[in-house]
Structure formats: C-alpha cells, structure tokens
Amino acid sequence: MPALPGRIASSDKKAFSSCLFPLLCLAGLQLPLSGCVTDLLQKYRRTAASAAPGAKASAGGSTQRPGIYPVDQGTFRFAMGYERIWDALMDVLLRNYNLAIADRGNGLITTEWDSYYLDGKVHRNKLSMRLKRLTSGQAELTLFNNVEVLSKLPDGGITEIWLPSDKNKTEIGRILQNMAVALNLPKPNIPLENVAGAQAGNPTKL
C-alpha cells in the first residue's frame, strides 16, 4: 500500500532512525566533551592570569641597576648620555657653588671654597669632579669633596688655621640625589655614608 502524503513509511522510519541514532550518540558525547575542552582552556587561562603577577613581581624583584650606582670609591655610573649629565650637573652645582673650572670637553669641574657652620664650627669645602664618557648612554662621575674646619692651634693660642675634616661624604650624596631629580632618574643607589642624616649635624651655609 503506497504511503499517504504527510506520513513516513516504516522503511523510511528505520532508515531515519539508523541515521539519527549515531547523530544523537555523537551529540551526547560532544556535550561533555565540549565542557571538558572549555574547562581545560579555562584552566590554562587561569594559570596564565595568575602567572602574570608573578612574572611582574619577578621583574620587579630583579637585580636591575638604578640610573645612578657606585662603581668605586667616589665614582658613580650614570645610565644616561654625557651631554645630559653635564647639563644637569651645571644646574645642580650653580645653586650652591661658584665654579672655578668648568671644562665641558674634558669633563673637569672644580668649585671655589664655600663656607658653612656645622656642629658649632666653621667649615669650608671645595669640590673636584671629572665626568667621563663611556658609551652613548653611559658615563661615570668621580667626585671628591675637600672639607676643612677652622680650628685653634694646639698651643692654646688664639690663632686659628684650616685643618682637614672627615665630614666630606654627605655632600656627595646630596649632589647625586639632586642629579637624579634633575635627570628624572630613580633614587640613586649610594653608600650609607653618603646619605644625609647618616652623619651627625646639619650644615648651614654662610
């Protein structure tokens, strides 16, 4: 008997069922499989996200040197070009000193004597510096601060003379810190003896 319009023959039903069953099975397997794949991808996403702060912390905790750091006694290296360092050095020094020599070509600088009070005594200091070009982005600055204190002679008289003083470190640190500000560099890595406050007394310029 021919199949009526709108109805499916039994043979067609069997063929349709045989085709539909594998599709349903595959769909049934695909749902949990896709869920597993999603979970797996999410797992790696979480791992990557949580690893990022760790990598940042590792970068932050690295031993990368700052813009100014010591390389020898009284010598400091700058991660900056020679010309910019020289200009900043002039700006910093001219705020407090009169320059006796400023030879840009050879990187030589000396100041005149400058007097100030410290611990109830009159002191004076004179700076000598040499800026040396290393590469296009590095230079070294060697500083020497000659400090003397006005003292009476041991014989008990009234005569006073200038004698050497060992209080010559903090002025170097102050100059380096001002250089870092002028060059927009991070806080310099300098020895404790060069840090203001590490030595007693606050100098007052005359």
C-alpha positions as CSV (number, residue, x, y, z in Angstrom):
1,M,0.0,0.0,0.0
2,P,1.6,3.3,-1.0
3,A,2.4,5.7,1.8
4,L,-0.1,8.6,2.3
5,P,1.1,12.1,1.9
6,G,2.4,13.6,5.1
7,R,3.3,10.2,6.6
8,I,6.6,8.4,6.7
9,A,6.8,4.9,5.6
10,S,8.1,2.3,8.0
11,S,11.1,1.5,5.9
12,D,11.9,5.2,5.8
13,K,11.4,5.4,9.6
14,K,14.0,2.6,10.0
15,A,16.5,4.4,7.7
16,F,15.9,7.6,9.5
17,S,16.3,6.0,12.9
18,S,19.5,4.3,11.8
19,C,20.9,7.7,10.7
20,L,19.6,9.6,13.7
21,F,21.0,7.3,16.4
22,P,24.7,7.9,15.6
23,L,24.0,11.6,15.5
24,L,22.3,11.5,18.9
25,C,25.2,9.5,20.3
26,L,27.7,11.9,18.8
27,A,25.8,14.8,20.2
28,G,25.6,13.1,23.6
29,L,29.3,12.7,23.6
30,Q,30.0,16.1,22.3
31,L,28.3,17.9,25.1
32,P,30.5,16.6,27.9
33,L,33.5,16.8,25.6
34,S,32.9,20.4,24.8
35,G,32.5,21.0,28.5
36,C,35.9,19.4,29.2
37,V,37.6,21.4,26.5
38,T,36.1,24.6,27.9
39,D,37.2,23.7,31.4
40,L,40.7,22.8,30.1
41,L,41.0,26.1,28.3
42,Q,39.7,28.0,31.3
43,K,42.4,26.2,33.4
44,Y,45.1,27.5,31.2
45,R,43.6,30.9,31.1
46,R,43.6,31.0,35.0
47,T,47.2,29.8,35.0
48,A,48.3,32.5,32.6
49,A,46.4,35.1,34.5
50,S,47.9,34.1,37.8
51,A,51.3,33.8,36.3
52,A,51.3,37.3,35.1
53,P,51.6,39.0,38.5
54,G,54.3,36.5,39.4
55,A,56.3,37.5,36.3
56,K,55.8,41.1,37.2
57,A,57.0,40.5,40.7
58,S,60.0,38.7,39.3
59,A,60.7,41.6,37.1
60,G,60.2,44.0,39.9
61,G,62.4,41.9,42.2
62,S,65.3,41.6,39.7
63,T,68.7,43.0,40.3
64,Q,68.4,45.6,37.6
65,R,70.6,48.5,38.5
66,P,69.2,52.0,39.0
67,G,70.1,55.1,37.0
68,I,73.0,56.0,39.3
69,Y,75.1,53.5,41.2
70,P,78.6,53.3,42.7
71,V,81.4,51.5,40.8
72,D,84.4,52.6,43.0
73,Q,85.2,54.9,45.9
74,G,83.8,58.3,44.9
75,T,83.0,57.1,41.4
76,F,79.4,56.6,40.2
77,R,78.0,55.4,36.9
78,F,75.0,57.1,35.2
79,A,72.7,55.3,32.8
80,M,72.4,58.5,30.8
81,G,74.3,60.3,28.0
82,Y,77.3,62.5,28.7
83,E,75.7,65.8,27.5
84,R,72.6,65.4,29.6
85,I,74.6,64.6,32.7
86,W,76.8,67.6,32.2
87,D,73.9,70.0,31.8
88,A,72.2,68.6,35.0
89,L,75.5,68.8,36.9
90,M,75.8,72.5,36.0
91,D,72.2,73.2,37.1
92,V,72.8,71.4,40.5
93,L,76.2,72.9,41.3
94,L,75.3,76.5,40.4
95,R,72.6,76.6,43.0
96,N,75.1,76.4,45.8
97,Y,78.6,76.9,44.4
98,N,80.7,79.3,42.4
99,L,82.6,77.4,39.8
100,A,86.4,77.9,39.3
101,I,86.7,75.5,36.4
102,A,84.1,74.0,34.1
103,D,85.7,72.3,31.2
104,R,83.0,70.5,29.3
105,G,85.3,68.9,26.7
106,N,87.4,67.2,29.3
107,G,84.6,66.8,31.9
108,L,86.6,68.7,34.6
109,I,84.9,70.8,37.3
110,T,86.2,72.5,40.4
111,T,84.4,74.9,42.7
112,E,85.6,77.7,44.8
113,W,85.8,77.4,48.6
114,D,82.4,77.6,50.2
115,S,82.0,78.2,54.0
116,Y,79.3,76.9,56.3
117,Y,78.6,76.2,60.0
118,L,78.5,72.6,61.3
119,D,78.4,71.4,64.9
120,G,79.2,74.9,66.1
121,K,82.3,75.2,64.0
122,V,83.1,77.0,60.7
123,H,83.8,74.6,57.9
124,R,84.6,75.1,54.2
125,N,84.6,72.8,51.3
126,K,85.7,72.7,47.7
127,L,84.5,70.1,45.1
128,S,86.6,68.5,42.3
129,M,84.9,66.3,39.7
130,R,85.5,64.5,36.5
131,L,82.8,63.3,34.1
132,K,84.0,60.5,31.8
133,R,82.1,59.3,28.7
134,L,81.8,55.5,28.5
135,T,79.2,54.9,25.7
136,S,76.4,57.0,24.1
137,G,74.2,56.1,27.0
138,Q,76.6,55.8,30.0
139,A,79.1,58.0,31.8
140,E,81.0,57.9,35.1
141,L,81.3,60.8,37.5
142,T,84.1,60.9,40.0
143,L,83.6,63.3,42.9
144,F,86.0,64.5,45.7
145,N,84.8,66.8,48.4
146,N,87.7,68.6,50.2
147,V,86.4,69.7,53.6
148,E,88.4,71.8,56.2
149,V,87.4,73.0,59.7
150,L,88.6,76.2,61.3
151,S,90.5,75.2,64.4
152,K,92.7,76.7,67.1
153,L,96.3,75.6,67.3
154,P,97.1,73.0,70.0
155,D,99.3,75.5,71.8
156,G,96.2,77.2,73.3
157,G,96.7,80.5,71.5
158,I,94.1,82.4,69.6
159,T,95.5,81.6,66.2
160,E,93.1,79.6,64.0
161,I,94.0,77.6,61.0
162,W,92.1,75.4,58.5
163,L,92.6,71.7,59.3
164,P,91.3,68.7,57.2
165,S,87.9,67.3,58.2
166,D,86.5,63.8,57.6
167,K,82.9,65.1,57.3
168,N,83.0,65.1,53.5
169,K,80.7,62.3,52.5
170,T,77.1,63.6,52.8
171,E,77.6,66.5,50.4
172,I,78.5,63.9,47.6
173,G,75.2,62.1,48.4
174,R,73.2,65.3,48.3
175,I,74.6,66.2,44.8
176,L,73.9,62.7,43.5
177,Q,70.3,62.8,44.8
178,N,69.8,66.2,43.2
179,M,71.3,64.9,40.0
180,A,68.7,62.0,40.0
181,V,65.9,64.5,40.4
182,A,67.3,66.8,37.6
183,L,67.6,63.8,35.2
184,N,64.3,62.3,36.2
185,L,66.1,59.1,37.3
186,P,65.1,56.7,40.1
187,K,66.5,57.2,43.6
188,P,70.3,56.6,43.3
189,N,71.9,53.6,44.9
190,I,74.6,55.2,47.1
191,P,76.5,54.1,50.2
192,L,75.0,54.9,53.5
193,E,78.0,57.1,54.4
194,N,76.9,59.5,51.6
195,V,73.3,59.7,52.8
196,A,72.3,62.9,54.7
197,G,71.5,62.1,58.3
198,A,73.9,59.2,58.5
199,Q,76.4,61.6,60.0
200,A,75.5,63.9,62.8
201,G,74.9,67.6,62.2
202,N,73.2,69.7,59.6
203,P,75.4,72.1,57.8
204,T,74.2,75.7,57.4
205,K,75.7,77.7,54.6
206,L,77.3,81.0,55.4
